[in-house]
Structures are given as structure tokens and as C-alpha cells.
Amino acid sequence: MAKSNSRIKVGLKCSESGDINYTTTKNSKTKTEKIEAKKYCPRLRKHTVHKEVKLKS
């Protein structure tokens, strides 16, 4: 019997420039809240808040 894959691919979108700069995976069964992290935005050349968005599979 095969394992069910509960990890989904998500992107981290910059809240200021609107670019998706990072991608990651998360377990959708255990982590139901959206990811929010302070990451570096290369377009703005500074650290900004990045929020989770769904990616096309």
C-alpha cells in the first residue's frame, strides 16, 4: 500500500513587490495556517514580509 502524499508545494510572495521569490513544501494536514516569513526580496534589495500562495502543479 502506498503512502498518501500530504505535502503540497507553495510559493512565498513578497507583500511589497508582488513577486514570488521562494518556493517550499508544507504538510497540509498538520499546518493549516498560512506561512508568513521575513525574507530577502532581490528586486527591492531588502528584507520584506513574504506570504504563502498556491502554485500551479
PDB file of N, H, CA, C and O in Angstrom:
ATOM      1  N   MET A   1       0.831  -1.170   0.000  1.00  0.00           N
ATOM      2  CA  MET A   1       0.000   0.000   0.000  1.00  0.00           C
ATOM      3  C   MET A   1       0.884   1.244   0.000  1.00  0.00           C
ATOM      4  O   MET A   1       1.815   1.344   0.799  1.00  0.00           O
ATOM      5  N   ALA A   2       0.606   2.165  -0.866  1.00  0.00           N
ATOM      6  H   ALA A   2      -0.150   2.084  -1.515  1.00  0.00           H
ATOM      7  CA  ALA A   2       1.413   3.379  -0.990  1.00  0.00           C
ATOM      8  C   ALA A   2       0.983   4.430   0.025  1.00  0.00           C
ATOM      9  O   ALA A   2      -0.179   4.497   0.424  1.00  0.00           O
ATOM     10  N   LYS A   3       1.957   5.255   0.436  1.00  0.00           N
ATOM     11  H   LYS A   3       2.902   5.201   0.112  1.00  0.00           H
ATOM     12  CA  LYS A   3       1.654   6.354   1.360  1.00  0.00           C
ATOM     13  C   LYS A   3       0.910   7.454   0.617  1.00  0.00           C
ATOM     14  O   LYS A   3       1.161   7.693  -0.564  1.00  0.00           O
ATOM     15  N   SER A   4       0.003   8.116   1.305  1.00  0.00           N
ATOM     16  H   SER A   4      -0.200   7.921   2.265  1.00  0.00           H
ATOM     17  CA  SER A   4      -0.642   9.266   0.685  1.00  0.00           C
ATOM     18  C   SER A   4       0.247  10.480   0.929  1.00  0.00           C
ATOM     19  O   SER A   4       0.694  10.715   2.052  1.00  0.00           O
ATOM     20  N   ASN A   5       0.494  11.228  -0.097  1.00  0.00           N
ATOM     21  H   ASN A   5       0.131  11.037  -1.009  1.00  0.00           H
ATOM     22  CA  ASN A   5       1.395  12.370  -0.003  1.00  0.00           C
ATOM     23  C   ASN A   5       0.592  13.602   0.402  1.00  0.00           C
ATOM     24  O   ASN A   5      -0.184  14.129  -0.395  1.00  0.00           O
ATOM     25  N   SER A   6       0.775  14.062   1.642  1.00  0.00           N
ATOM     26  H   SER A   6       1.406  13.634   2.289  1.00  0.00           H
ATOM     27  CA  SER A   6       0.012  15.204   2.132  1.00  0.00           C
ATOM     28  C   SER A   6       0.797  16.503   2.036  1.00  0.00           C
ATOM     29  O   SER A   6       0.308  17.551   2.458  1.00  0.00           O
ATOM     30  N   ARG A   7       2.018  16.451   1.482  1.00  0.00           N
ATOM     31  H   ARG A   7       2.415  15.599   1.139  1.00  0.00           H
ATOM     32  CA  ARG A   7       2.814  17.667   1.338  1.00  0.00           C
ATOM     33  C   ARG A   7       2.418  18.369   0.041  1.00  0.00           C
ATOM     34  O   ARG A   7       2.290  17.737  -1.007  1.00  0.00           O
ATOM     35  N   ILE A   8       2.227  19.691   0.131  1.00  0.00           N
ATOM     36  H   ILE A   8       2.331  20.205   0.982  1.00  0.00           H
ATOM     37  CA  ILE A   8       1.861  20.474  -1.043  1.00  0.00           C
ATOM     38  C   ILE A   8       2.940  21.517  -1.303  1.00  0.00           C
ATOM     39  O   ILE A   8       3.622  21.956  -0.377  1.00  0.00           O
ATOM     40  N   LYS A   9       3.088  21.905  -2.541  1.00  0.00           N
ATOM     41  H   LYS A   9       2.534  21.549  -3.293  1.00  0.00           H
ATOM     42  CA  LYS A   9       4.076  22.898  -2.946  1.00  0.00           C
ATOM     43  C   LYS A   9       3.436  24.285  -2.851  1.00  0.00           C
ATOM     44  O   LYS A   9       2.355  24.512  -3.395  1.00  0.00           O
ATOM     45  N   VAL A  10       4.102  25.202  -2.163  1.00  0.00           N
ATOM     46  H   VAL A  10       4.980  25.017  -1.721  1.00  0.00           H
ATOM     47  CA  VAL A  10       3.593  26.563  -2.015  1.00  0.00           C
ATOM     48  C   VAL A  10       4.698  27.557  -2.375  1.00  0.00           C
ATOM     49  O   VAL A  10       5.887  27.249  -2.291  1.00  0.00           O
ATOM     50  N   GLY A  11       4.279  28.742  -2.774  1.00  0.00           N
ATOM     51  H   GLY A  11       3.313  28.993  -2.842  1.00  0.00           H
ATOM     52  CA  GLY A  11       5.222  29.808  -3.071  1.00  0.00           C
ATOM     53  C   GLY A  11       5.134  30.886  -2.008  1.00  0.00           C
ATOM     54  O   GLY A  11       4.106  31.043  -1.349  1.00  0.00           O
ATOM     55  N   LEU A  12       6.229  31.632  -1.845  1.00  0.00           N
ATOM     56  H   LEU A  12       7.064  31.504  -2.380  1.00  0.00           H
ATOM     57  CA  LEU A  12       6.236  32.751  -0.909  1.00  0.00           C
ATOM     58  C   LEU A  12       6.303  34.029  -1.728  1.00  0.00           C
ATOM     59  O   LEU A  12       7.283  34.284  -2.428  1.00  0.00           O
ATOM     60  N   LYS A  13       5.244  34.833  -1.630  1.00  0.00           N
ATOM     61  H   LYS A  13       4.448  34.626  -1.060  1.00  0.00           H
ATOM     62  CA  LYS A  13       5.086  36.035  -2.447  1.00  0.00           C
ATOM     63  C   LYS A  13       5.394  37.273  -1.616  1.00  0.00           C
ATOM     64  O   LYS A  13       4.904  37.413  -0.496  1.00  0.00           O
ATOM     65  N   CYS A  14       6.203  38.166  -2.162  1.00  0.00           N
ATOM     66  H   CYS A  14       6.601  38.052  -3.072  1.00  0.00           H
ATOM     67  CA  CYS A  14       6.562  39.400  -1.478  1.00  0.00           C
ATOM     68  C   CYS A  14       5.336  40.298  -1.364  1.00  0.00           C
ATOM     69  O   CYS A  14       4.617  40.506  -2.342  1.00  0.00           O
ATOM     70  N   SER A  15       5.103  40.826  -0.172  1.00  0.00           N
ATOM     71  H   SER A  15       5.688  40.658   0.621  1.00  0.00           H
ATOM     72  CA  SER A  15       3.920  41.656   0.040  1.00  0.00           C
ATOM     73  C   SER A  15       4.081  43.057  -0.550  1.00  0.00           C
ATOM     74  O   SER A  15       3.084  43.740  -0.782  1.00  0.00           O
ATOM     75  N   GLU A  16       5.313  43.498  -0.798  1.00  0.00           N
ATOM     76  H   GLU A  16       6.124  42.943  -0.610  1.00  0.00           H
ATOM     77  CA  GLU A  16       5.522  44.838  -1.345  1.00  0.00           C
ATOM     78  C   GLU A  16       5.646  44.843  -2.868  1.00  0.00           C
ATOM     79  O   GLU A  16       5.011  45.666  -3.526  1.00  0.00           O
ATOM     80  N   SER A  17       6.453  43.939  -3.445  1.00  0.00           N
ATOM     81  H   SER A  17       6.969  43.270  -2.910  1.00  0.00           H
ATOM     82  CA  SER A  17       6.656  43.952  -4.898  1.00  0.00           C
ATOM     83  C   SER A  17       5.687  43.030  -5.632  1.00  0.00           C
ATOM     84  O   SER A  17       5.413  43.247  -6.812  1.00  0.00           O
ATOM     85  N   GLY A  18       5.162  42.000  -4.956  1.00  0.00           N
ATOM     86  H   GLY A  18       5.385  41.824  -3.997  1.00  0.00           H
ATOM     87  CA  GLY A  18       4.226  41.073  -5.590  1.00  0.00           C
ATOM     88  C   GLY A  18       4.890  39.928  -6.320  1.00  0.00           C
ATOM     89  O   GLY A  18       4.203  39.151  -6.984  1.00  0.00           O
ATOM     90  N   ASP A  19       6.213  39.793  -6.220  1.00  0.00           N
ATOM     91  H   ASP A  19       6.770  40.423  -5.680  1.00  0.00           H
ATOM     92  CA  ASP A  19       6.938  38.710  -6.877  1.00  0.00           C
ATOM     93  C   ASP A  19       6.938  37.462  -6.001  1.00  0.00           C
ATOM     94  O   ASP A  19       6.995  37.553  -4.775  1.00  0.00           O
ATOM     95  N   ILE A  20       6.873  36.289  -6.646  1.00  0.00           N
ATOM     96  H   ILE A  20       6.827  36.215  -7.642  1.00  0.00           H
ATOM     97  CA  ILE A  20       7.043  35.024  -5.935  1.00  0.00           C
ATOM     98  C   ILE A  20       8.520  34.679  -6.012  1.00  0.00           C
ATOM     99  O   ILE A  20       9.005  34.237  -7.053  1.00  0.00           O
ATOM    100  N   ASN A  21       9.235  34.880  -4.915  1.00  0.00           N
ATOM    101  H   ASN A  21       8.841  35.240  -4.069  1.00  0.00           H
ATOM    102  CA  ASN A  21      10.679  34.712  -4.892  1.00  0.00           C
ATOM    103  C   ASN A  21      11.132  33.358  -4.365  1.00  0.00           C
ATOM    104  O   ASN A  21      12.243  32.929  -4.677  1.00  0.00           O
ATOM    105  N   TYR A  22      10.320  32.679  -3.585  1.00  0.00           N
ATOM    106  H   TYR A  22       9.418  33.027  -3.332  1.00  0.00           H
ATOM    107  CA  TYR A  22      10.723  31.435  -2.949  1.00  0.00           C
ATOM    108  C   TYR A  22       9.626  30.391  -3.095  1.00  0.00           C
ATOM    109  O   TYR A  22       8.443  30.724  -3.173  1.00  0.00           O
ATOM    110  N   THR A  23      10.037  29.105  -3.131  1.00  0.00           N
ATOM    111  H   THR A  23      10.998  28.835  -3.068  1.00  0.00           H
ATOM    112  CA  THR A  23       9.083  28.006  -3.113  1.00  0.00           C
ATOM    113  C   THR A  23       9.479  27.053  -1.997  1.00  0.00           C
ATOM    114  O   THR A  23      10.657  26.929  -1.663  1.00  0.00           O
ATOM    115  N   THR A  24       8.505  26.392  -1.434  1.00  0.00           N
ATOM    116  H   THR A  24       7.548  26.492  -1.706  1.00  0.00           H
ATOM    117  CA  THR A  24       8.736  25.433  -0.364  1.00  0.00           C
ATOM    118  C   THR A  24       7.588  24.444  -0.347  1.00  0.00           C
ATOM    119  O   THR A  24       6.636  24.577  -1.115  1.00  0.00           O
ATOM    120  N   THR A  25       7.674  23.452   0.527  1.00  0.00           N
ATOM    121  H   THR A  25       8.447  23.344   1.151  1.00  0.00           H
ATOM    122  CA  THR A  25       6.586  22.500   0.693  1.00  0.00           C
ATOM    123  C   THR A  25       6.120  22.549   2.135  1.00  0.00           C
ATOM    124  O   THR A  25       6.875  22.919   3.034  1.00  0.00           O
ATOM    125  N   LYS A  26       4.872  22.171   2.343  1.00  0.00           N
ATOM    126  H   LYS A  26       4.259  21.871   1.612  1.00  0.00           H
ATOM    127  CA  LYS A  26       4.357  22.093   3.702  1.00  0.00           C
ATOM    128  C   LYS A  26       3.360  20.956   3.794  1.00  0.00           C
ATOM    129  O   LYS A  26       2.731  20.575   2.808  1.00  0.00           O
ATOM    130  N   ASN A  27       3.228  20.422   5.002  1.00  0.00           N
ATOM    131  H   ASN A  27       3.740  20.732   5.804  1.00  0.00           H
ATOM    132  CA  ASN A  27       2.276  19.354   5.261  1.00  0.00           C
ATOM    133  C   ASN A  27       0.917  20.008   5.505  1.00  0.00           C
ATOM    134  O   ASN A  27       0.719  20.683   6.515  1.00  0.00           O
ATOM    135  N   SER A  28      -0.004  19.805   4.588  1.00  0.00           N
ATOM    136  H   SER A  28       0.157  19.257   3.767  1.00  0.00           H
ATOM    137  CA  SER A  28      -1.302  20.482   4.659  1.00  0.00           C
ATOM    138  C   SER A  28      -2.201  19.914   5.758  1.00  0.00           C
ATOM    139  O   SER A  28      -3.158  20.572   6.166  1.00  0.00           O
ATOM    140  N   LYS A  29      -1.914  18.714   6.242  1.00  0.00           N
ATOM    141  H   LYS A  29      -1.137  18.179   5.911  1.00  0.00           H
ATOM    142  CA  LYS A  29      -2.746  18.129   7.297  1.00  0.00           C
ATOM    143  C   LYS A  29      -2.394  18.662   8.674  1.00  0.00           C
ATOM    144  O   LYS A  29      -3.286  18.855   9.500  1.00  0.00           O
ATOM    145  N   THR A  30      -1.108  18.908   8.945  1.00  0.00           N
ATOM    146  H   THR A  30      -0.384  18.752   8.273  1.00  0.00           H
ATOM    147  CA  THR A  30      -0.701  19.369  10.274  1.00  0.00           C
ATOM    148  C   THR A  30      -0.570  20.880  10.362  1.00  0.00           C
ATOM    149  O   THR A  30      -0.805  21.450  11.427  1.00  0.00           O
ATOM    150  N   LYS A  31      -0.204  21.542   9.281  1.00  0.00           N
ATOM    151  H   LYS A  31      -0.013  21.079   8.415  1.00  0.00           H
ATOM    152  CA  LYS A  31      -0.027  23.000   9.266  1.00  0.00           C
ATOM    153  C   LYS A  31      -1.127  23.622   8.409  1.00  0.00           C
ATOM    154  O   LYS A  31      -0.977  23.744   7.193  1.00  0.00           O
ATOM    155  N   THR A  32      -2.220  24.010   9.038  1.00  0.00           N
ATOM    156  H   THR A  32      -2.341  23.911  10.026  1.00  0.00           H
ATOM    157  CA  THR A  32      -3.344  24.554   8.281  1.00  0.00           C
ATOM    158  C   THR A  32      -3.248  26.057   8.095  1.00  0.00           C
ATOM    159  O   THR A  32      -3.862  26.600   7.176  1.00  0.00           O
ATOM    160  N   GLU A  33      -2.487  26.749   8.952  1.00  0.00           N
ATOM    161  H   GLU A  33      -1.989  26.307   9.698  1.00  0.00           H
ATOM    162  CA  GLU A  33      -2.362  28.198   8.809  1.00  0.00           C
ATOM    163  C   GLU A  33      -1.372  28.531   7.687  1.00  0.00           C
ATOM    164  O   GLU A  33      -0.532  27.706   7.326  1.00  0.00           O
ATOM    165  N   LYS A  34      -1.478  29.736   7.145  1.00  0.00           N
ATOM    166  H   LYS A  34      -2.160  30.406   7.438  1.00  0.00           H
ATOM    167  CA  LYS A  34      -0.611  30.162   6.055  1.00  0.00           C
ATOM    168  C   LYS A  34       0.756  30.555   6.591  1.00  0.00           C
ATOM    169  O   LYS A  34       0.880  31.101   7.687  1.00  0.00           O
ATOM    170  N   ILE A  35       1.792  30.265   5.786  1.00  0.00           N
ATOM    171  H   ILE A  35       1.691  29.822   4.895  1.00  0.00           H
ATOM    172  CA  ILE A  35       3.159  30.608   6.157  1.00  0.00           C
ATOM    173  C   ILE A  35       3.377  32.100   5.918  1.00  0.00           C
ATOM    174  O   ILE A  35       2.937  32.645   4.905  1.00  0.00           O
ATOM    175  N   GLU A  36       4.051  32.745   6.846  1.00  0.00           N
ATOM    176  H   GLU A  36       4.408  32.302   7.668  1.00  0.00           H
ATOM    177  CA  GLU A  36       4.420  34.146   6.706  1.00  0.00           C
ATOM    178  C   GLU A  36       5.824  34.298   7.268  1.00  0.00           C
ATOM    179  O   GLU A  36       6.058  33.996   8.438  1.00  0.00           O
ATOM    180  N   ALA A  37       6.770  34.768   6.442  1.00  0.00           N
ATOM    181  H   ALA A  37       6.580  35.014   5.491  1.00  0.00           H
ATOM    182  CA  ALA A  37       8.159  34.861   6.878  1.00  0.00           C
ATOM    183  C   ALA A  37       8.791  36.128   6.321  1.00  0.00           C
ATOM    184  O   ALA A  37       8.375  36.642   5.283  1.00  0.00           O
ATOM    185  N   LYS A  38       9.792  36.618   7.018  1.00  0.00           N
ATOM    186  H   LYS A  38      10.130  36.201   7.862  1.00  0.00           H
ATOM    187  CA  LYS A  38      10.544  37.776   6.553  1.00  0.00           C
ATOM    188  C   LYS A  38      11.731  37.256   5.749  1.00  0.00           C
ATOM    189  O   LYS A  38      12.637  36.635   6.303  1.00  0.00           O
ATOM    190  N   LYS A  39      11.723  37.512   4.436  1.00  0.00           N
ATOM    191  H   LYS A  39      10.986  38.016   3.985  1.00  0.00           H
ATOM    192  CA  LYS A  39      12.751  37.001   3.536  1.00  0.00           C
ATOM    193  C   LYS A  39      13.303  38.151   2.706  1.00  0.00           C
ATOM    194  O   LYS A  39      12.741  39.246   2.692  1.00  0.00           O
ATOM    195  N   TYR A  40      14.416  37.891   2.011  1.00  0.00           N
ATOM    196  H   TYR A  40      14.873  37.001   2.023  1.00  0.00           H
ATOM    197  CA  TYR A  40      15.062  38.899   1.175  1.00  0.00           C
ATOM    198  C   TYR A  40      14.376  38.989  -0.179  1.00  0.00           C
ATOM    199  O   TYR A  40      14.146  37.969  -0.830  1.00  0.00           O
ATOM    200  N   CYS A  41      14.049  40.198  -0.605  1.00  0.00           N
ATOM    201  H   CYS A  41      14.236  41.026  -0.077  1.00  0.00           H
ATOM    202  CA  CYS A  41      13.457  40.446  -1.930  1.00  0.00           C
ATOM    203  C   CYS A  41      14.545  41.033  -2.827  1.00  0.00           C
ATOM    204  O   CYS A  41      14.995  42.152  -2.577  1.00  0.00           O
ATOM    205  N   PRO A  42      14.982  40.314  -3.865  1.00  0.00           N
ATOM    206  CA  PRO A  42      16.060  40.812  -4.711  1.00  0.00           C
ATOM    207  C   PRO A  42      15.694  42.058  -5.523  1.00  0.00           C
ATOM    208  O   PRO A  42      16.570  42.867  -5.833  1.00  0.00           O
ATOM    209  N   ARG A  43      14.425  42.222  -5.869  1.00  0.00           N
ATOM    210  H   ARG A  43      13.714  41.565  -5.617  1.00  0.00           H
ATOM    211  CA  ARG A  43      14.027  43.396  -6.638  1.00  0.00           C
ATOM    212  C   ARG A  43      14.149  44.670  -5.803  1.00  0.00           C
ATOM    213  O   ARG A  43      14.629  45.692  -6.294  1.00  0.00           O
ATOM    214  N   LEU A  44      13.720  44.613  -4.554  1.00  0.00           N
ATOM    215  H   LEU A  44      13.330  43.784  -4.155  1.00  0.00           H
ATOM    216  CA  LEU A  44      13.766  45.781  -3.672  1.00  0.00           C
ATOM    217  C   LEU A  44      15.088  45.888  -2.913  1.00  0.00           C
ATOM    218  O   LEU A  44      15.396  46.931  -2.337  1.00  0.00           O
ATOM    219  N   ARG A  45      15.868  44.800  -2.917  1.00  0.00           N
ATOM    220  H   ARG A  45      15.617  43.953  -3.385  1.00  0.00           H
ATOM    221  CA  ARG A  45      17.144  44.720  -2.208  1.00  0.00           C
ATOM    222  C   ARG A  45      17.013  44.986  -0.719  1.00  0.00           C
ATOM    223  O   ARG A  45      17.823  45.701  -0.129  1.00  0.00           O
ATOM    224  N   LYS A  46      15.984  44.402  -0.120  1.00  0.00           N
ATOM    225  H   LYS A  46      15.326  43.822  -0.599  1.00  0.00           H
ATOM    226  CA  LYS A  46      15.804  44.490   1.328  1.00  0.00           C
ATOM    227  C   LYS A  46      14.914  43.341   1.792  1.00  0.00           C
ATOM    228  O   LYS A  46      14.291  42.657   0.981  1.00  0.00           O
ATOM    229  N   HIS A  47      14.864  43.139   3.106  1.00  0.00           N
ATOM    230  H   HIS A  47      15.370  43.694   3.766  1.00  0.00           H
ATOM    231  CA  HIS A  47      14.024  42.095   3.687  1.00  0.00           C
ATOM    232  C   HIS A  47      12.592  42.612   3.817  1.00  0.00           C
ATOM    233  O   HIS A  47      12.353  43.707   4.325  1.00  0.00           O
ATOM    234  N   THR A  48      11.643  41.795   3.344  1.00  0.00           N
ATOM    235  H   THR A  48      11.837  40.905   2.932  1.00  0.00           H
ATOM    236  CA  THR A  48      10.221  42.144   3.414  1.00  0.00           C
ATOM    237  C   THR A  48       9.438  40.919   3.875  1.00  0.00           C
ATOM    238  O   THR A  48       9.985  39.819   3.946  1.00  0.00           O
ATOM    239  N   VAL A  49       8.181  41.109   4.184  1.00  0.00           N
ATOM    240  H   VAL A  49       7.737  42.003   4.127  1.00  0.00           H
ATOM    241  CA  VAL A  49       7.305  40.001   4.582  1.00  0.00           C
ATOM    242  C   VAL A  49       6.857  39.255   3.330  1.00  0.00           C
ATOM    243  O   VAL A  49       6.390  39.862   2.366  1.00  0.00           O
ATOM    244  N   HIS A  50       7.005  37.935   3.358  1.00  0.00           N
ATOM    245  H   HIS A  50       7.384  37.443   4.141  1.00  0.00           H
ATOM    246  CA  HIS A  50       6.563  37.072   2.263  1.00  0.00           C
ATOM    247  C   HIS A  50       5.439  36.198   2.794  1.00  0.00           C
ATOM    248  O   HIS A  50       5.547  35.636   3.885  1.00  0.00           O
ATOM    249  N   LYS A  51       4.350  36.080   2.017  1.00  0.00           N
ATOM    250  H   LYS A  51       4.263  36.536   1.132  1.00  0.00           H
ATOM    251  CA  LYS A  51       3.187  35.308   2.425  1.00  0.00           C
ATOM    252  C   LYS A  51       2.973  34.149   1.459  1.00  0.00           C
ATOM    253  O   LYS A  51       3.353  34.212   0.290  1.00  0.00           O
ATOM    254  N   GLU A  52       2.362  33.099   1.973  1.00  0.00           N
ATOM    255  H   GLU A  52       2.053  33.048   2.922  1.00  0.00           H
ATOM    256  CA  GLU A  52       2.137  31.877   1.198  1.00  0.00           C
ATOM    257  C   GLU A  52       1.068  32.078   0.131  1.00  0.00           C
ATOM    258  O   GLU A  52       0.032  32.697   0.375  1.00  0.00           O
ATOM    259  N   VAL A  53       1.341  31.537  -1.067  1.00  0.00           N
ATOM    260  H   VAL A  53       2.183  31.034  -1.265  1.00  0.00           H
ATOM    261  CA  VAL A  53       0.356  31.471  -2.157  1.00  0.00           C
ATOM    262  C   VAL A  53       0.444  30.080  -2.761  1.00  0.00           C
ATOM    263  O   VAL A  53       1.489  29.434  -2.687  1.00  0.00           O
ATOM    264  N   LYS A  54      -0.657  29.610  -3.365  1.00  0.00           N
ATOM    265  H   LYS A  54      -1.506  30.135  -3.425  1.00  0.00           H
ATOM    266  CA  LYS A  54      -0.662  28.306  -4.023  1.00  0.00           C
ATOM    267  C   LYS A  54       0.049  28.407  -5.354  1.00  0.00           C
ATOM    268  O   LYS A  54      -0.020  29.432  -6.032  1.00  0.00           O
ATOM    269  N   LEU A  55       0.739  27.328  -5.727  1.00  0.00           N
ATOM    270  H   LEU A  55       0.795  26.495  -5.176  1.00  0.00           H
ATOM    271  CA  LEU A  55       1.397  27.235  -7.021  1.00  0.00           C
ATOM    272  C   LEU A  55       0.644  26.266  -7.910  1.00  0.00           C
ATOM    273  O   LEU A  55       0.000  25.340  -7.418  1.00  0.00           O
ATOM    274  N   LYS A  56       0.719  26.469  -9.202  1.00  0.00           N
ATOM    275  H   LYS A  56       1.242  27.222  -9.602  1.00  0.00           H
ATOM    276  CA  LYS A  56       0.110  25.528 -10.142  1.00  0.00           C
ATOM    277  C   LYS A  56       0.953  24.265 -10.174  1.00  0.00           C
ATOM    278  O   LYS A  56       2.179  24.336 -10.259  1.00  0.00           O
ATOM    279  N   SER A  57       0.314  23.125 -10.109  1.00  0.00           N
ATOM    280  H   SER A  57      -0.682  23.067 -10.040  1.00  0.00           H
ATOM    281  CA  SER A  57       1.047  21.847 -10.053  1.00  0.00           C
ATOM    282  C   SER A  57       1.556  21.412 -11.388  1.00  0.00           C
ATOM    283  O   SER A  57       2.188  20.361 -11.495  1.00  0.00           O
TER     284      SER A  57
END
